[in-house]
Amino acid sequence: MSSLRTRFGARLGLTQICLAGVLWGTGGLVLQIVRSITPMSVLTVSAYRMLIAAVALLAVLVLIGRLRELRLDLRTVIVGATTGLYQALYFGSVVAVGVTVSTVVSLGIAPAILLAGEAVAARQRPTRRQLVVLATALTGLVLASAYAGSRAGGDRPVTGVLLAIASGSAYALTTAVGRPLAQRRSPLLVTAGATGVGAVVLVPLALIGGGPFSSSSATAWAWLVYLGVATMALAYGLLYAGLRTTRSSAAGVASLMEPVAAAIAAAAVLGERLAGPALAGVALILVAIAGLG
């Protein structure tokens, strides 16, 4: 019976992280919609996303009477700071080298780092199954990113790749440090603390980057609220809930549902055609995630 509960908990955790990836995958599309309405920079939009998430989660804690349980210890500060930094680093990479390379490097390096970290901590080599799942997922990521969506590149490839590596490393650190935190506290408290710290990191960067910082469009604000509530507050709540029963390296692979969802959303809403290799990449990522179970 205990074994059955453990297996159910593990599958539930993977499902929660996959759902988080789906929500993250809608973020790029909504970002395009917002920027088609208002000339806010991507960094400003990201800062609003984090700030709205933090305010929404703090309001929930006040309503349910749990605000006093919020703790900003060192782990929470690290998770929040790295959450904000990897987004800023990713956007910088996109500008320098383009979406495709940034996505492949930043999302691809994170599960590899996490798997290597687990192997070092356990003092044993990754299993053959883990390596096959990782290789399948990364192959799918390359295909899905290279043949779907924008392939425009920047004019600073070395800088862009270095920023993407830093972004992926920051995400890996977020996941590794956030997992033990999520196992001890409510996902709501972890997410509230992390988004609050992340907002403190991102808002000054957005102010330094320059305006505009506001919009007269109610539609733009509605989409910004969606970004904050759905793709940040809810998505990260699902991530930390899933990390209670899921290994960090498995979570890194499961989060690759983000480019899958992004490709499907772009095809459905923007009419972008998914080439055969992109469809094969999506299928490989799904096969890899299924292999985690």
C-alpha positions in Angstrom: 0.0 0.0 0.0 2.9 2.4 0.9 4.5 1.6 -2.5 1.3 2.4 -4.3 1.0 5.7 -2.5 4.6 6.5 -3.4 4.1 5.7 -7.0 0.9 7.8 -7.1 2.6 10.7 -5.4 5.5 10.6 -7.9 3.2 10.5 -10.9 1.1 13.4 -9.4 4.3 15.4 -8.9 5.3 14.9 -12.5 1.9 15.9 -13.7 2.0 19.1 -11.6 5.4 20.0 -13.1 4.1 19.2 -16.6 1.1 21.5 -16.0 3.5 24.2 -14.8 5.4 23.8 -18.1 2.2 24.2 -20.1 1.4 27.4 -18.3 5.0 28.7 -18.9 4.6 27.8 -22.6 1.7 30.2 -23.0 3.8 33.0 -21.6 5.7 33.7 -24.8 2.5 34.0 -26.8 1.0 36.4 -24.2 4.2 38.4 -24.2 3.8 38.9 -28.0 0.2 40.0 -27.5 1.1 42.5 -24.8 4.0 44.0 -26.8 1.7 44.3 -29.9 -0.5 46.6 -27.7 2.1 48.5 -25.8 5.9 49.2 -26.3 6.9 47.8 -22.9 10.3 46.0 -22.9 10.4 42.3 -22.2 12.2 43.1 -19.0 9.5 45.5 -17.9 6.8 42.9 -18.7 8.7 40.2 -16.8 9.0 42.6 -13.8 5.3 43.2 -13.8 4.7 39.5 -14.1 6.7 38.8 -11.0 5.3 41.8 -9.1 1.7 40.9 -9.8 2.3 37.3 -8.8 3.9 38.4 -5.5 1.0 40.8 -4.7 -1.6 38.1 -5.6 0.0 35.5 -3.4 0.4 37.8 -0.5 -3.3 38.8 -0.8 -4.2 35.1 -0.7 -2.1 34.6 2.4 -3.8 37.5 4.1 -7.2 36.2 3.2 -6.6 32.7 4.6 -4.8 34.1 7.7 -1.4 32.5 6.9 0.8 35.6 6.3 2.6 35.2 9.6 3.9 31.8 8.4 5.8 33.4 5.5 9.6 33.1 6.0 12.3 34.8 4.1 15.3 32.6 5.1 18.5 32.1 3.0 17.0 29.3 0.8 13.9 31.4 0.0 16.1 34.4 -0.9 18.3 32.2 -3.2 15.3 30.7 -4.9 13.6 34.1 -5.4 16.8 35.8 -6.6 17.7 33.0 -9.1 14.1 32.9 -10.3 14.3 36.6 -11.2 17.9 36.4 -12.6 17.4 33.5 -14.9 14.5 35.3 -16.6 16.6 38.5 -17.0 19.5 36.4 -18.3 17.3 34.5 -20.7 15.8 37.7 -22.2 19.4 39.1 -22.6 20.3 35.9 -24.4 17.4 36.2 -26.8 18.4 39.8 -27.7 22.0 38.7 -28.2 21.7 35.4 -30.1 18.0 34.8 -30.9 15.2 32.7 -29.5 16.2 29.3 -30.9 19.8 29.1 -29.5 18.7 30.7 -26.2 15.9 28.2 -25.7 18.0 25.2 -26.6 20.9 26.2 -24.4 19.1 27.5 -21.4 16.4 24.8 -21.1 18.8 22.1 -22.3 21.6 22.7 -19.8 19.3 22.7 -16.7 18.3 19.0 -16.6 21.9 18.0 -17.5 23.3 20.1 -14.5 20.6 18.7 -12.2 21.3 15.1 -13.2 25.1 15.6 -12.8 24.4 17.2 -9.4 22.3 14.3 -8.2 25.0 11.8 -9.4 27.7 13.7 -7.4 25.5 13.9 -4.3 24.7 10.2 -4.4 28.3 9.3 -5.4 27.1 7.1 -8.3 26.7 7.3 -12.0 23.4 8.2 -13.6 21.5 5.1 -14.7 21.3 4.1 -18.4 17.6 4.9 -18.3 18.2 8.4 -17.0 20.8 9.1 -19.7 18.5 7.8 -22.4 15.6 9.9 -21.1 17.8 13.0 -21.0 19.3 12.4 -24.5 15.8 11.9 -25.9 14.5 15.1 -24.3 17.4 17.2 -25.4 17.2 15.9 -29.0 13.5 16.8 -29.0 14.2 20.2 -27.6 16.7 21.0 -30.3 14.2 19.9 -33.0 11.2 21.6 -31.5 13.1 24.9 -31.0 14.9 25.0 -34.3 11.9 24.3 -36.5 9.1 26.1 -34.7 8.5 29.8 -34.0 11.1 32.5 -34.5 14.5 31.6 -35.7 15.9 35.1 -35.9 19.3 35.5 -34.4 21.2 38.3 -32.7 24.6 39.8 -33.6 26.4 38.7 -30.4 26.5 34.9 -30.5 29.2 34.4 -27.8 27.6 36.7 -25.4 24.2 35.2 -26.1 25.3 31.6 -25.5 27.1 32.6 -22.2 23.9 34.4 -21.0 21.9 31.3 -21.9 24.2 29.0 -20.0 24.0 31.4 -17.0 20.2 31.4 -17.3 20.0 27.6 -17.5 22.4 27.3 -14.5 20.3 29.7 -12.5 17.1 27.7 -13.2 18.9 24.5 -12.2 19.9 26.2 -8.9 16.4 27.4 -8.4 15.1 23.8 -8.7 17.8 22.2 -6.6 17.5 24.7 -3.8 13.7 24.9 -4.0 13.1 21.1 -3.8 14.1 20.7 -0.1 12.3 23.9 0.7 9.1 22.6 -0.9 9.3 19.4 1.0 9.2 21.3 4.3 6.7 24.1 3.5 3.5 24.7 1.7 4.0 25.4 -2.0 1.9 28.5 -1.5 4.4 29.9 1.1 7.4 28.9 -1.0 6.0 30.6 -4.1 4.9 33.7 -2.3 8.4 34.2 -0.7 10.2 33.4 -4.0 8.1 35.8 -6.1 8.5 38.5 -3.5 12.2 38.3 -3.6 12.2 37.9 -7.4 10.2 41.1 -7.7 12.8 42.9 -5.6 15.4 41.7 -8.1 13.6 42.4 -11.4 11.8 45.7 -10.7 15.1 47.7 -10.3 16.5 46.1 -13.4 13.4 47.1 -15.4 13.7 50.7 -14.1 17.3 50.8 -15.1 16.3 49.5 -18.6 14.0 52.4 -19.2 10.3 52.9 -20.0 7.6 53.0 -20.9 6.3 51.5 -17.6 2.6 51.9 -18.1 -0.2 51.5 -20.7 -3.6 53.0 -21.3 -4.9 49.7 -22.6 -7.1 47.7 -20.3 -6.5 44.7 -22.5 -2.7 44.9 -22.0 -3.2 45.1 -18.2 -5.6 42.1 -18.3 -2.9 40.0 -20.1 -0.2 41.2 -17.6 -2.5 39.9 -14.8 -2.7 36.6 -16.6 1.1 36.5 -16.9 1.4 37.1 -13.2 -1.3 34.9 -11.8 -1.2 32.0 -14.3 2.3 31.7 -15.6 4.0 32.8 -12.4 1.9 32.3 -9.2 0.0 29.2 -10.3 2.8 27.7 -12.4 5.4 28.0 -9.7 3.0 26.8 -7.1 2.5 23.7 -9.2 6.3 23.3 -9.7 7.0 23.4 -5.9 4.1 21.1 -5.2 5.5 18.7 -7.7 9.1 18.9 -6.3 7.9 17.4 -3.1 7.8 14.0 -4.8 9.9 14.4 -7.9 13.7 14.4 -8.3 15.2 17.6 -9.5 16.6 16.1 -12.7 13.2 14.6 -13.5 11.6 18.0 -12.9 14.1 19.6 -15.3 13.0 17.2 -18.0 9.3 17.5 -17.2 9.5 21.3 -17.5 10.4 20.9 -21.1 6.6 20.8 -21.6 7.2 24.6 -21.9 8.5 24.6 -25.5 6.0 21.9 -26.4 3.1 24.1 -25.2 4.6 27.2 -26.8 4.9 25.5 -30.2 1.3 24.2 -30.0 0.0 27.6 -28.9 1.8 29.4 -31.7 0.4 27.0 -34.2 -3.1 27.2 -32.9 -3.3 31.0 -32.2 -0.8 32.6 -34.6 -1.2 30.1 -37.4 2.5 29.2 -37.3 3.2 26.0 -39.2 4.9 23.2 -37.4 7.4 21.6 -39.7 7.9 17.8 -39.6 11.1 18.0 -37.5 9.3 20.2 -34.9 6.5 17.7 -34.6 9.1 15.0 -34.2 10.8 17.1 -31.5 7.5 17.5 -29.6 6.9 13.8 -29.8 10.4 13.0 -28.4 10.0 15.4 -25.5 6.6 13.7 -24.7 8.2 10.3 -24.9 11.0 11.4 -22.6 8.6 12.7 -20.1 6.6 9.5 -20.3 9.8 7.6 -19.6 10.3 9.5 -16.3 7.4 7.5 -14.9 
